[in-house]
Amino acid sequence: MPDYDLVVIGAGPAGLTAAQYGARAALKVLVIEQLSVGGQVLLIDVLENYPGNTGQKSGFDFIMDLHNQAENFGASFLFNKVSSIEKKADCFRIVMVDGSTLTAAALIIATGAKPRLLGIPGEKEFTGKGVSYCATCDGNFFKEKKIFVIGGGDAACDEARYLSRLSSKVVLVHRKENLRAQKVLTKRTLENPNIQVRFNTVIKEIKGALAAQKVGMVVLENLAGSQVYEEQADAVFISVGTVPLSELAAIDGVEKCVELDNDGYIITNSKMETNIPGVFAAGDVRAGAFRQVVTAAGDGAIAAFNAAKYIGE
Ligand code: NAP
């Protein structure tokens, strides 16, 4: 008998919803999370587009509720990092970085995604010293400072909006001539008096004083005029998309690994099944997902429902 019916790896909205649905289906569920519950949802200041959340609930408060809900329905939690997964005859063996192991009849990979790096000079050196990937975490250090936000998607617009409440000097830098964010977010960004949007512009370098641990300057290029210029800056918030955390798809003991798309996202069908029976994926790590909290939660519910069916059969 495996130790658990269902092991969910990752405790973001997808993983926690899967845990809740699994536990309510009377499965013995364990959620394994390497750091703390939440994932990228913790970056959300106000979760205004989650159905029914008409109040000002933050991503943090939302995820705490999801965590409590999953726990109250009987899911267990383990804070550890999975290093590998192996398929055994009738179950999966999960190995942690500390060498401990456990087994499960079915798995849901809900490991999410992490911020994409720009890879420009100064980014790595000044991370935590003025370069950040999370406005709600670090914005408070830059009240009324000159803040650059890089990116043109939903996340960049959300970050800029959050920062615009802390500073009237927010500059959103986007490489194209139109934002790709949802219409409502685009409109709000363009109309915000505290945000100046610089289209057709890329950031080439971040400069500053490493000893003083401070960003001081950004090097920008206006692509329309091929003009390179330096500008004073106190902080740079980078929000240029995400990359999937799908390393665990390399399951040992199976003929083929869990199938990934060209960008490294796990391919599933509409039941959240991967090509390996008993392995499901949900949320941002899944290919083709409309990456929203509500869809991650939906994925988690579907994955748990089908995992329960798989285990039953
Ligand atoms: P995204 O939609 O992939 O947008 C990434 C942005 O970064 C794009 O504007 C892209 O430019 C730009 N970019 C990528 N690489 C770049 C580079 N090397 N240099 C400069 N710019 C670069 O990512 P996201 O905004 O992080 O959102 C991820 C997912 O989460 C999306 O599905 C989004 O809908 C969802 N999300 C939703 C909300 C919300 O509903 N409020 C909030 C946050 C995130 P191009 O446009 O030129 O490609």
Boltz pocket constraint, residues with backbone or C-beta under 6 A from the ligand:
constraints:
  - pocket:
      binder: B
      contacts: [[A, 49], [A, 117], [A, 118], [A, 150], [A, 151], [A, 152], [A, 153], [A, 154], [A, 155], [A, 156], [A, 158], [A, 175], [A, 176], [A, 178], [A, 179], [A, 180], [A, 202], [A, 239], [A, 240], [A, 241], [A, 242], [A, 289], [A, 290], [A, 291], [A, 292]]
      max_distance: 6.0
